[in-house]
Amino acid sequence: MKKTKRLFSLILAFAFLFSTFEIVKFSASTTDTRYSVKHLQNGNFEENVDKYTFSSNYSQPNKTNVPYWDTTAYEGKFEFFKSESAHFNVTIKDTELQKDPNYAKYKKVAKGDVAAELNADEESSIYQRIKTVAGSTYTWGLSHRGRDTTDRMVLIIGPEQPVDPSKPSKTGEKKDQFVRITNWLKHQYGVNYPETGCSKKYTVYSKPFAASGKFVNEESNENKNISLIETDEINQEWSVWVISSPYCNTKGEVTESGIKKIYSVNGWSNYGTNVFNDFDDIIKGASSSLGYDCTYTVPKGQTETLFAFCSYSSKKSSNGLPNGTLTDDSTYGNLLDDINFDLYQPVSSSITPGGIAGAETIKITSDIITGKSMHSVIRDGGHCTLYTKKYEETLTDCTFTGAYVTVNNADGTSVTKFRKIYAGEYGDFDTLSDEKREEVEKEYFIHKPNTVADNKEWDYYTKITVESPVSVHLIYTKAPFVLYDSNGGMEYYFSPDNKDGGNFVGFGNSFQKVFLKNADGEIIYVDTSEYYRNYQDYTGGTEDEPKVTPGFYISHAALPNEKWDKNSSKFCGWSVLDNSGKQIILNGEHTVTYDPKTGNGGIVSFRDGNNVIDDLQLDATHGVTLTALWKFVNRAQAQTYNSETGEYEDSVVGGYVEETLIPNALRGSDVNESYQTVDGASRIVSVDAAADAGEKIMFKATSDYKNDYVFKGWYCKNQKTGEYELRSVSSSIAVTVEEGKLNTYYARFQKKSNPVIFKYTSNGSVDGYKFYDITDDHKYGKYYQEVPLGATATQPTGDTKNVKIWFTSPTERGTEYIFDFENTPITKQTILYAGPPFAYNYFNYFRLKEPWYINTYGTVKVDGKYIDLINDKNVSDYNVYILKGTLDDSAPLPSAIKSNSKTIKVGKSINSDQLIYNNVTNSGKTFNRAGIKFNDFYLFNMKTHVWVVFDFTYNGVKYTSTVKDRCLYNNITTYMKEASNKLYTDYPPEKQAELRAAQTVLLNSIKAIYDASPKNITEPTPYYAGATFDKSDYLPATEDNPYTFESTTAIRNIEPWGLKYSITVKNEENQIVTDFDDYGAVVFTDKDGVIDENNVSIDDLLDNENSVMYSKSKNNIYGENGAIEVCYVNNMLALDFDKNTYAVFFVKDSNGKYYYSNVVTNSYNSIAGQDTSDISKSIKAYSEALINYTELVKQAEGNNS
């Protein structure tokens, strides 16, 4: 039993519409450069450049000498420049740049030898006329640069006009039509451009062009010549981009006198496909990685397109540098080069299923390919090569017969032809001339076994010139079966319920079986005779040639693939070629009859319904393949913005949709429209359009401009995020049909004006909102406003509640929710909220000595009432957020602090054990604030920001405080300058003056420490906490001490303050000894003067309960190379810098004996006084000032008690 491997169909497109039309091709004389054909020509301005006259590397040729390009300049001049010209004067004047070895490359044009200056001898536009294919999507790319500073230009694409764009004179106020559109656009709502980069695509409409820079039926009011809305008269649609580029976009550095200097150098900014050329990404439009849409879809009927550039703004510098005086100059700047405007065509391919072995795969190669290998995109006019071969384990009688090649025409029709295998029609292929071979390769499949491509060997190949969308379906057959190729749909089974049998039909005893695999993967044969009609088996024949009475089989329709979107597909019948190569389309249900006695391999006949198709008597020698024909549906849905709900709803109130590209002959079967009635008239609310995968359809949106509705754009829903993403702002959108995907495009319409509604809650409750200041004449409130689209609202004044601030949320109060009346354009229904006046109440307690800390508390005061956070039942939650920032950061928004992973958060329901409360007030009222204790303060980073935010939820409304900076510096200076400080009120005048003077000295000493301390400190010395010393663990000192202890003491001059001891131990031979079981130090700071410094002993330290222990065994000691190092930081405060600190060092030998050093006595200030560094001097001064200040306060308090 021979095994066979089943392959499933490769799910890709097959276009089927047969038409007598041939492929539409453009032709143009080689000397006619008025029109470019399908692509922008001379985008680098290089053609004819040898005929230009250059002076100082720039030239101003007449437009008659510039192939393909035209200009509206009154004198007809262009301006081109070469590398090294004065157009690069910025870099020439940069003396630092001239020292760079790569200096020359920064003075180059973007590509080739020349570039153009858009703002040349006069203000004008340059443009090309391009013959285009309706429904095709083009991409653009270009390089742009400012001259003296950032220049901005406009790219405009739209329909060819009845007259050439023009202007009436070289100078003056009258401009050409492109400049007029640009100037008008500058003043429209929503037209924004980045400081550098490309704006989104805007859609603008104008009247048709007339002579001398005018429009047809021009009016003095420019708003009646140009509009953001299409009307009956203003009906020329233009796609517009604003592009902003600096005079430089690259940075470099140069070393001068040993110092590196960073400077900017000349460069070009790239846009569109000049950034990258990933068509699959770019085709996403506004959702592409570029962040803007660099595509243009040609509307139906538009066979000629204008591609134009003009200046948006440019400035000239008085010294040629950005720091000079800048003045507007319409004849200077906007440098342009390397322009591309290209059409890409889809090439899709599929293959018969491999139930009869089929082909291993299909391979397409091309010089430009993006996307999946089976559905590629190729630059128009390019070539691709398609390879195929039989699967290696195929049945021996599986045969490749050729492929259906379907080409879509510019008028929306298509042509399907069968491309067969070359059989020597022009002679032996290998003996043909190169020219003839290339011709044959584009007409036939060439049988060339072992042809290598993509590291694989192939049996057949053909070449395709791609000038419009192409789909290819390769056909493999097996004799004498009739194969049902589902062409991407669910695998066909020939039982009536489509659940049993295989995907091919055989007749006779040896053929009436199907090849299947069992659970173990072995080939088995299944008898399917029950699915045949009128079949009888007669005896008397042989095994090779049985006697049979011809039976027949009744087919059924193919079913959609289960992975396809529901309702996305439409089965259109079974396609088969007759003996002459003509395509025949059969119904889903038809009858197949096999006659083995006619011809060499028998005849297969088909009956479609009740009619016998006389000429469909097919030779069964190699089998017959029927291919399922599918079309796939895309949908356009009209949506109108509902200002009451604030949502877009499926509605035609604001406009309607339609499909405009499918030919009229197919609209009855392929276009399904749904209607809604508005004011007695029916409008299309949605349209389903079906086409072959890889083909294009076009939807158009038309707004009800007479009732002040505007089209906002086409949107698609992101299935992952649920968000609606903008795809295009053009009224028409062309989409490529994808197999098995029901893509819906939402056309959104909105009123030119939108309501602004004001709501107020008198009791501060989220449930109490009502329209603000309702009267009998104003049911939506006295201050309800209808605001034109893009205009700003007016803040109510003189209102009954005297509201000062309006918020955008009904449940949030805080700076991030304040509505900005002056700077917020109204683009949709806007509801604003207010309530009783409120304020935040804070209380802070700061400890003005080490260890520093602050207790910060807060609550909210609503309508004059302080909210008690513990006892008020209307309080549902409250939180405190504290975030230590960096030295240089600016205050973050409250939401940023709340969401930061480093933020400390405590509240009623989270970390509540860390909350602290306070009810101290100066007003006599009693209420509880919530707060937090924060102690991560040090003098060396005393200006590092500590951001604090509170929020309180009261009556369902969350009140979020403003951001407060509680850094150590602010706390100290606030305390020192606090007007209510009792130092300024309780003491006699002479004592107040003394205290103020001491405060000033202390404050200045703190500032001096900060100024002397290094910033952004990384810990220079490790330190460990001292351990509690237990004398019972240690033996008395051994009388005969063979060791000598040598030590040095240094101060730790950053917080936490401390003393650093370095000890070495030597034996009697003066050698360093390190091999001890234990070693360390016992340290004690005598804050209370309990030790006689003139008679201190080891036992004074060992017997004191406040001594701390550092030792090897406690693992809080460090050191290397024989040195023992201890960093003592326990309780070392600036107030104690003048107190003595005593230390004794010890070692423990292997016998358990302890040996001690003499007691070492130091104070922090005594060591700091020996150090002449600024930091040590400032620390000593700070300690002395703090001690003096503290002593004066004690005295004042004692005398005033």
Secondary structure in CASP SS format (residue, H / E / C, confidence):
PFRMAT SS
TARGET T0000
AUTHOR 0000-0000-0000
METHOD secondary structure of the structure
MODEL  1
M C 1.00
K C 1.00
K C 1.00
T C 1.00
K C 1.00
R C 1.00
L C 1.00
F C 1.00
S C 1.00
L C 1.00
I C 1.00
L C 1.00
A C 1.00
F C 1.00
A C 1.00
F C 1.00
L C 1.00
F C 1.00
S C 1.00
T C 1.00
F C 1.00
E C 1.00
I C 1.00
V C 1.00
K C 1.00
F C 1.00
S C 1.00
A C 1.00
S C 1.00
T C 1.00
T C 1.00
D C 1.00
T C 1.00
R C 1.00
Y E 1.00
S E 1.00
V E 1.00
K C 1.00
H C 1.00
L C 1.00
Q C 1.00
N C 1.00
G C 1.00
N C 1.00
F C 1.00
E C 1.00
E C 1.00
N C 1.00
V H 1.00
D H 1.00
K H 1.00
Y C 1.00
T C 1.00
F C 1.00
S E 1.00
S C 1.00
N C 1.00
Y E 1.00
S E 1.00
Q C 1.00
P C 1.00
N E 1.00
K H 1.00
T H 1.00
N H 1.00
V C 1.00
P C 1.00
Y C 1.00
W E 1.00
D E 1.00
T E 1.00
T C 1.00
A C 1.00
Y C 1.00
E C 1.00
G C 1.00
K E 1.00
F C 1.00
E C 1.00
F E 1.00
F E 1.00
K E 1.00
S C 1.00
E C 1.00
S C 1.00
A H 1.00
H H 1.00
F H 1.00
N H 1.00
V H 1.00
T H 1.00
I H 1.00
K C 1.00
D C 1.00
T H 1.00
E H 1.00
L H 1.00
Q H 1.00
K C 1.00
D C 1.00
P C 1.00
N C 1.00
Y H 1.00
A H 1.00
K H 1.00
Y H 1.00
K H 1.00
K C 1.00
V C 1.00
A C 1.00
K C 1.00
G C 1.00
D C 1.00
V E 1.00
A E 1.00
A E 1.00
E E 1.00
L C 1.00
N C 1.00
A C 1.00
D C 1.00
E C 1.00
E C 1.00
S C 1.00
S E 1.00
I E 1.00
Y E 1.00
Q E 1.00
R E 1.00
I E 1.00
K E 1.00
T C 1.00
V C 1.00
A C 1.00
G C 1.00
S C 1.00
T E 1.00
Y E 1.00
T E 1.00
W E 1.00
G E 1.00
L E 1.00
S E 1.00
H E 1.00
R E 1.00
G C 1.00
R C 1.00
D C 1.00
T C 1.00
T C 1.00
D E 1.00
R E 1.00
M E 1.00
V E 1.00
L E 1.00
I E 1.00
I E 1.00
G E 1.00
P E 1.00
E C 1.00
Q C 1.00
P C 1.00
V C 1.00
D C 1.00
P C 1.00
S C 1.00
K C 1.00
P C 1.00
S C 1.00
K C 1.00
T C 1.00
G C 1.00
E C 1.00
K C 1.00
K C 1.00
D C 1.00
Q H 1.00
F H 1.00
V H 1.00
R H 1.00
I H 1.00
T H 1.00
N H 1.00
W H 1.00
L H 1.00
K H 1.00
H C 1.00
Q C 1.00
Y C 1.00
G C 1.00
V C 1.00
N C 1.00
Y C 1.00
P C 1.00
E C 1.00
T C 1.00
G E 1.00
C E 1.00
S C 1.00
K C 1.00
K C 1.00
Y E 1.00
T E 1.00
V E 1.00
Y E 1.00
S E 1.00
K C 1.00
P C 1.00
F E 1.00
A C 1.00
A C 1.00
S C 1.00
G C 1.00
K C 1.00
F E 1.00
V C 1.00
N C 1.00
E C 1.00
E C 1.00
S C 1.00
N C 1.00
E H 1.00
N H 1.00
K H 1.00
N C 1.00
I E 1.00
S E 1.00
L C 1.00
I C 1.00
E C 1.00
T C 1.00
D C 1.00
E C 1.00
I C 1.00
N C 1.00
Q E 1.00
E E 1.00
W E 1.00
S E 1.00
V E 1.00
W E 1.00
V E 1.00
I E 1.00
S E 1.00
S E 1.00
P C 1.00
Y C 1.00
C E 1.00
N E 1.00
T E 1.00
K E 1.00
G E 1.00
E E 1.00
V E 1.00
T E 1.00
E E 1.00
S C 1.00
G C 1.00
I E 1.00
K E 1.00
K E 1.00
I E 1.00
Y E 1.00
S E 1.00
V E 1.00
N E 1.00
G C 1.00
W C 1.00
S E 1.00
N E 1.00
Y E 1.00
G E 1.00
T C 1.00
N C 1.00
V C 1.00
F C 1.00
N C 1.00
D C 1.00
F H 1.00
D H 1.00
D H 1.00
I H 1.00
I C 1.00
K C 1.00
G H 1.00
A H 1.00
S H 1.00
S C 1.00
S C 1.00
L C 1.00
G C 1.00
Y C 1.00
D C 1.00
C C 1.00
T E 1.00
Y E 1.00
T E 1.00
V C 1.00
P C 1.00
K C 1.00
G C 1.00
Q C 1.00
T C 1.00
E E 1.00
T E 1.00
L E 1.00
F E 1.00
A E 1.00
F E 1.00
C E 1.00
S E 1.00
Y E 1.00
S E 1.00
S C 1.00
K E 1.00
K E 1.00
S E 1.00
S C 1.00
N C 1.00
G C 1.00
L C 1.00
P C 1.00
N C 1.00
G C 1.00
T C 1.00
L E 1.00
T E 1.00
D E 1.00
D C 1.00
S C 1.00
T C 1.00
Y C 1.00
G C 1.00
N C 1.00
L E 1.00
L E 1.00
D E 1.00
D E 1.00
I E 1.00
N E 1.00
F E 1.00
D E 1.00
L E 1.00
Y E 1.00
Q E 1.00
P E 1.00
V E 1.00
S E 1.00
S E 1.00
S E 1.00
I E 1.00
T C 1.00
P C 1.00
G H 1.00
G H 1.00
I H 1.00
A C 1.00
G C 1.00
A E 1.00
E E 1.00
T E 1.00
I E 1.00
K E 1.00
I E 1.00
T E 1.00
S E 1.00
D C 1.00
I C 1.00
I C 1.00
T E 1.00
G C 1.00
K C 1.00
S C 1.00
M C 1.00
H E 1.00
S E 1.00
V E 1.00
I E 1.00
R E 1.00
D C 1.00
G C 1.00
G C 1.00
H E 1.00
C E 1.00
T E 1.00
L E 1.00
Y E 1.00
T E 1.00
K E 1.00
K E 1.00
Y C 1.00
E C 1.00
E C 1.00
T C 1.00
L C 1.00
T C 1.00
D C 1.00
C E 1.00
T E 1.00
F E 1.00
T E 1.00
G E 1.00
A E 1.00
Y E 1.00
V E 1.00
T E 1.00
V E 1.00
N E 1.00
N C 1.00
A C 1.00
D C 1.00
G C 1.00
T C 1.00
S E 1.00
V E 1.00
T E 1.00
K E 1.00
F E 1.00
R E 1.00
K E 1.00
I E 1.00
Y C 1.00
A C 1.00
G C 1.00
E C 1.00
Y C 1.00
G C 1.00
D C 1.00
F H 1.00
D H 1.00
T H 1.00
L C 1.00
S C 1.00
D H 1.00
E H 1.00
K H 1.00
R H 1.00
E H 1.00
E H 1.00
V H 1.00
E H 1.00
K C 1.00
E C 1.00
Y C 1.00
F E 1.00
I E 1.00
H E 1.00
K E 1.00
P E 1.00
N E 1.00
T E 1.00
V E 1.00
A E 1.00
D C 1.00
N C 1.00
K E 1.00
E E 1.00
W E 1.00
D E 1.00
Y E 1.00
Y E 1.00
T E 1.00
K E 1.00
I E 1.00
T E 1.00
V C 1.00
E C 1.00
S C 1.00
P C 1.00
V E 1.00
S E 1.00
V E 1.00
H E 1.00
L E 1.00
I E 1.00
Y E 1.00
T E 1.00
K E 1.00
A C 1.00
P C 1.00
F C 1.00
V E 1.00
L E 1.00
Y E 1.00
D E 1.00
S C 1.00
N C 1.00
G C 1.00
G C 1.00
M C 1.00
E C 1.00
Y C 1.00
Y C 1.00
F C 1.00
S C 1.00
P C 1.00
D C 1.00
N C 1.00
K C 1.00
D C 1.00
G C 1.00
G C 1.00
N C 1.00
F E 1.00
V E 1.00
G C 1.00
F C 1.00
G C 1.00
N C 1.00
S C 1.00
F C 1.00
Q C 1.00
K E 1.00
V E 1.00
F E 1.00
L E 1.00
K E 1.00
N C 1.00
A C 1.00
D C 1.00
G C 1.00
E C 1.00
I E 1.00
I E 1.00
Y E 1.00
V E 1.00
D E 1.00
T C 1.00
S H 1.00
E H 1.00
Y H 1.00
Y C 1.00
R E 1.00
N C 1.00
Y C 1.00
Q E 1.00
D E 1.00
Y E 1.00
T C 1.00
G C 1.00
G C 1.00
T C 1.00
E C 1.00
D C 1.00
E C 1.00
P C 1.00
K E 1.00
V E 1.00
T E 1.00
P C 1.00
G C 1.00
F E 1.00
Y E 1.00
I E 1.00
S C 1.00
H C 1.00
A C 1.00
A C 1.00
L C 1.00
P C 1.00
N C 1.00
E C 1.00
K C 1.00
W C 1.00
D C 1.00
K C 1.00
N C 1.00
S C 1.00
S E 1.00
K E 1.00
F E 1.00
C E 1.00
G E 1.00
W E 1.00
S E 1.00
V E 1.00
L E 1.00
D C 1.00
N C 1.00
S C 1.00
G C 1.00
K C 1.00
Q E 1.00
I E 1.00
I E 1.00
L E 1.00
N C 1.00
G C 1.00
E C 1.00
H C 1.00
T E 1.00
V E 1.00
T E 1.00
Y E 1.00
D E 1.00
P C 1.00
K C 1.00
T C 1.00
G C 1.00
N C 1.00
G C 1.00
G C 1.00
I E 1.00
V E 1.00
S E 1.00
F E 1.00
R E 1.00
D E 1.00
G C 1.00
N C 1.00
N E 1.00
V E 1.00
I E 1.00
D E 1.00
D E 1.00
L E 1.00
Q E 1.00
L E 1.00
D E 1.00
A C 1.00
T C 1.00
H C 1.00
G C 1.00
V E 1.00
T E 1.00
L E 1.00
T E 1.00
A E 1.00
L E 1.00
W E 1.00
K E 1.00
F E 1.00
V E 1.00
N E 1.00
R E 1.00
A E 1.00
Q E 1.00
A E 1.00
Q E 1.00
T E 1.00
Y E 1.00
N E 1.00
S C 1.00
E C 1.00
T C 1.00
G C 1.00
E E 1.00
Y E 1.00
E E 1.00
D E 1.00
S C 1.00
V C 1.00
V C 1.00
G C 1.00
G E 1.00
Y E 1.00
V E 1.00
E E 1.00
E E 1.00
T C 1.00
L C 1.00
I C 1.00
P C 1.00
N H 1.00
A H 1.00
L H 1.00
R H 1.00
G H 1.00
S H 1.00
D H 1.00
V E 1.00
N E 1.00
E E 1.00
S E 1.00
Y E 1.00
Q E 1.00
T E 1.00
V E 1.00
D C 1.00
G C 1.00
A E 1.00
S E 1.00
R E 1.00
I E 1.00
V E 1.00
S E 1.00
V E 1.00
D E 1.00
A E 1.00
A E 1.00
A E 1.00
D C 1.00
A C 1.00
G C 1.00
E C 1.00
K E 1.00
I E 1.00
M E 1.00
F E 1.00
K E 1.00
A E 1.00
T E 1.00
S E 1.00
D C 1.00
Y H 1.00
K H 1.00
N H 1.00
D C 1.00
Y E 1.00
V E 1.00
F E 1.00
K E 1.00
G E 1.00
W E 1.00
Y E 1.00
C E 1.00
K E 1.00
N C 1.00
Q C 1.00
K C 1.00
T C 1.00
G C 1.00
E C 1.00
Y E 1.00
E E 1.00
L E 1.00
R E 1.00
S E 1.00
V C 1.00
S C 1.00
S C 1.00
S E 1.00
I E 1.00
A E 1.00
V E 1.00
T E 1.00
V C 1.00
E C 1.00
E C 1.00
G C 1.00
K C 1.00
L C 1.00
N C 1.00
T E 1.00
Y E 1.00
Y E 1.00
A E 1.00
R E 1.00
F E 1.00
Q E 1.00
K E 1.00
K C 1.00
S E 1.00
N E 1.00
P E 1.00
V E 1.00
I E 1.00
F E 1.00
K E 1.00
Y E 1.00
T E 1.00
S C 1.00
N C 1.00
G C 1.00
S C 1.00
V H 1.00
D H 1.00
G H 1.00
Y E 1.00
K E 1.00
F E 1.00
Y C 1.00
D C 1.00
I C 1.00
T E 1.00
D C 1.00
D C 1.00
H E 1.00
K C 1.00
Y C 1.00
G C 1.00
K C 1.00
Y C 1.00
Y C 1.00
Q E 1.00
E E 1.00
V E 1.00
P E 1.00
L C 1.00
G C 1.00
A C 1.00
T C 1.00
A C 1.00
T C 1.00
Q C 1.00
P C 1.00
T C 1.00
G C 1.00
D C 1.00
T C 1.00
K C 1.00
N C 1.00
V C 1.00
K C 1.00
I C 1.00
W C 1.00
F E 1.00
T C 1.00
S C 1.00
P C 1.00
T C 1.00
E E 1.00
R E 1.00
G C 1.00
T H 1.00
E H 1.00
Y H 1.00
I E 1.00
F C 1.00
D C 1.00
F C 1.00
E C 1.00
N C 1.00
T C 1.00
P C 1.00
I C 1.00
T C 1.00
K C 1.00
Q C 1.00
T E 1.00
I E 1.00
L E 1.00
Y E 1.00
A E 1.00
G C 1.00
P C 1.00
P C 1.00
F E 1.00
A E 1.00
Y E 1.00
N E 1.00
Y E 1.00
F E 1.00
N E 1.00
Y E 1.00
F E 1.00
R E 1.00
L C 1.00
K C 1.00
E C 1.00
P C 1.00
W C 1.00
Y E 1.00
I E 1.00
N E 1.00
T E 1.00
Y E 1.00
G E 1.00
T E 1.00
V E 1.00
K E 1.00
V E 1.00
D C 1.00
G C 1.00
K E 1.00
Y E 1.00
I C 1.00
D C 1.00
L C 1.00
I C 1.00
N C 1.00
D C 1.00
K C 1.00
N C 1.00
V E 1.00
S E 1.00
D E 1.00
Y E 1.00
N E 1.00
V E 1.00
Y E 1.00
I E 1.00
L E 1.00
K E 1.00
G C 1.00
T C 1.00
L C 1.00
D C 1.00
D C 1.00
S C 1.00
A C 1.00
P C 1.00
L C 1.00
P H 1.00
S H 1.00
A H 1.00
I H 1.00
K H 1.00
S H 1.00
N C 1.00
S C 1.00
K C 1.00
T C 1.00
I E 1.00
K E 1.00
V E 1.00
G E 1.00
K C 1.00
S C 1.00
I C 1.00
N C 1.00
S H 1.00
D H 1.00
Q H 1.00
L C 1.00
I E 1.00
Y E 1.00
N E 1.00
N C 1.00
V C 1.00
T C 1.00
N C 1.00
S C 1.00
G C 1.00
K C 1.00
T C 1.00
F C 1.00
N C 1.00
R E 1.00
A E 1.00
G E 1.00
I E 1.00
K E 1.00
F E 1.00
N C 1.00
D C 1.00
F C 1.00
Y C 1.00
L H 1.00
F H 1.00
N H 1.00
M C 1.00
K C 1.00
T C 1.00
H C 1.00
V E 1.00
W E 1.00
V E 1.00
V E 1.00
F E 1.00
D E 1.00
F E 1.00
T E 1.00
Y E 1.00
N C 1.00
G C 1.00
V E 1.00
K E 1.00
Y E 1.00
T E 1.00
S C 1.00
T C 1.00
V C 1.00
K E 1.00
D E 1.00
R C 1.00
C C 1.00
L H 1.00
Y H 1.00
N H 1.00
N H 1.00
I H 1.00
T H 1.00
T H 1.00
Y H 1.00
M H 1.00
K H 1.00
E C 1.00
A C 1.00
S C 1.00
N C 1.00
K H 1.00
L H 1.00
Y H 1.00
T C 1.00
D C 1.00
Y C 1.00
P C 1.00
P H 1.00
E H 1.00
K H 1.00
Q H 1.00
A H 1.00
E H 1.00
L H 1.00
R H 1.00
A H 1.00
A H 1.00
Q H 1.00
T H 1.00
V H 1.00
L H 1.00
L H 1.00
N H 1.00
S H 1.00
I H 1.00
K H 1.00
A H 1.00
I H 1.00
Y H 1.00
D H 1.00
A H 1.00
S C 1.00
P C 1.00
K C 1.00
N C 1.00
I C 1.00
T C 1.00
E C 1.00
P C 1.00
T C 1.00
P C 1.00
Y C 1.00
Y C 1.00
A C 1.00
G C 1.00
A E 1.00
T E 1.00
F C 1.00
D C 1.00
K H 1.00
S H 1.00
D H 1.00
Y C 1.00
L C 1.00
P C 1.00
A E 1.00
T C 1.00
E C 1.00
D C 1.00
N C 1.00
P C 1.00
Y C 1.00
T E 1.00
F E 1.00
E E 1.00
S E 1.00
T E 1.00
T E 1.00
A E 1.00
I E 1.00
R E 1.00
N C 1.00
I C 1.00
E C 1.00
P C 1.00
W C 1.00
G E 1.00
L E 1.00
K E 1.00
Y E 1.00
S E 1.00
I E 1.00
T E 1.00
V E 1.00
K E 1.00
N C 1.00
E C 1.00
E C 1.00
N C 1.00
Q C 1.00
I E 1.00
V C 1.00
T C 1.00
D C 1.00
F C 1.00
D C 1.00
D E 1.00
Y E 1.00
G E 1.00
A E 1.00
V E 1.00
V E 1.00
F E 1.00
T E 1.00
D C 1.00
K C 1.00
D C 1.00
G C 1.00
V C 1.00
I C 1.00
D C 1.00
E C 1.00
N C 1.00
N C 1.00
V C 1.00
S C 1.00
I H 1.00
D H 1.00
D H 1.00
L H 1.00
L H 1.00
D C 1.00
N C 1.00
E C 1.00
N C 1.00
S C 1.00
V E 1.00
M E 1.00
Y E 1.00
S E 1.00
K C 1.00
S C 1.00
K C 1.00
N C 1.00
N C 1.00
I C 1.00
Y E 1.00
G C 1.00
E C 1.00
N C 1.00
G C 1.00
A C 1.00
I E 1.00
E E 1.00
V E 1.00
C E 1.00
Y E 1.00
V C 1.00
N C 1.00
N C 1.00
M C 1.00
L C 1.00
A H 1.00
L H 1.00
D H 1.00
F C 1.00
D C 1.00
K C 1.00
N E 1.00
T E 1.00
Y E 1.00
A E 1.00
V E 1.00
F E 1.00
F E 1.00
V E 1.00
K E 1.00
D C 1.00
S C 1.00
N C 1.00
G C 1.00
K C 1.00
Y E 1.00
Y E 1.00
Y E 1.00
S C 1.00
N C 1.00
V C 1.00
V E 1.00
T E 1.00
N E 1.00
S E 1.00
Y H 1.00
N H 1.00
S H 1.00
I H 1.00
A H 1.00
G C 1.00
Q C 1.00
D C 1.00
T C 1.00
S C 1.00
D H 1.00
I H 1.00
S H 1.00
K H 1.00
S H 1.00
I H 1.00
K H 1.00
A H 1.00
Y H 1.00
S H 1.00
E H 1.00
A H 1.00
L H 1.00
I H 1.00
N H 1.00
Y H 1.00
T H 1.00
E H 1.00
L H 1.00
V H 1.00
K H 1.00
Q H 1.00
A H 1.00
E H 1.00
G H 1.00
N H 1.00
N C 1.00
S C 1.00
END
